[in-house]
């Protein structure tokens, strides 16, 4: 695992949960009536997780794609469950589906692009 992207992924996940009760999130909700920001939010998380787990050349990427996707989906489910207990928020199954859509889109994109291409900047200058 890549330590930098592991730390960034953990910080991102912490931010998702920590900011769930933030007044800023309520203000964003006014401009996001259909919760469509869930798609890029969990797409970015999936991208960070992919970079964290798929950083070594010659690895079995199928397993790593699934691992990153399942972690991101689990975070999405737990986030909505957590929001159900916040008085100013509500948990939503629809939001979980939007989270999953963001995860799926990034995994599809990552699978369509050669891992050697999207990992090249993070492999210490190797070509």
N, C-alpha and C positions, 0 to 999 in steps of 0.2 A: 504494500500500500504506500502511496505517496503521502508523506507526512504533512506537507503543505496543504494539499487538497483535503486530507482527512480533517485537519484543523479547521479549514475554511468551511467544510461541510458541517462539522459539529457547531461552529459558530452560527452558520445560517439556520440550522435547525433550532438552536437556542433562540435566535432572533424571532423565528416564527412563533414560538411559544411565549416568549417574553413580551412581544409586541401585541399579542392577541387581545390584551386588555387595555391597550394604549388608546388615548383619545385620538391620536393621529389616524389609527385604523378606522375609527368611526367616521372621520372626515373624508377619508379615501372612499368609504362606502357610499357617500353621497354622489361621487363621480363614477361609481362602479356598481350600478344598480343590479346587474345580472351576474355579479361575482366573477367576471371574466379575467380578472387579474390573477385568479388561481392558476390559470394555464401557464403564464410565464413564470409565476412564482415557483411552481413545482417543476417546470421545465429547467429553470436555472439550478434548482436543487439536484435534479437528476444529472445535469451536466457536471456539477461539482463532484457528485458521487462517482460518476463514470471516470472522471479524471483521477479520483482517489483510488479506485480499485483496478483500473486498467492501465496502469502506468508502466508496466514491464513488457518489453517486446517479447513476442513468442508465447504469450499466455492464451488460455482458452477464453476468448472474448465472449462467447455465448453465455457462459456461466457468470461472467462479470457484468454483462448487460442485465441479466436477470437479477443479480444481487443488488445492483444499483436501483433498478426499477422497484423491487420489493421493499427496499429500505424507504424509498421516497413515498410509495403508496402507504406504507405503514405509518410514516410520519403524518401524511395527510389524514388518515383515519383517526389517529390519536389526537391530532390538532382539532378536528371537528368534535371529537368526544370531549376534549378539554373545554372547547368553547361552549358546550352545552351547560357547563357549570358556571360560566361567567354571566353575571346579571345583564350586562349590556350587549351580550352577543348570543348567538344561537348556533347550535350544531346543525349542519345541513347535509343530507345525503347528496343533494345536487352539487354541493361544493366538492364533495369527495370525487364525484364523477368528473368534475372539471380538473381536479388535481390529477386524476388518472389520465385524462386527455393530455395534459401537459407532459406527463411522464412518457406516455406512448409516443407523442410527437418527437421528443428528443431522442428516445431510443431508436425510432425509425430513422431519424436523421443521422444518428451516430452509426447505425448499421449500414447506411447507404454510402457513407464516406469511409474510406480506408482508415483503420486505426493508426497506421503509420503516418498518415497525413495530419490527423487532429492531435496526435501525441507528439509530433516532431518538436514543437516549441518547448516541451517539458522534458525532453530526453537529453538535456545537456549538450546540445549542438551536434548530436549524431545525425547522420543522413541516411 
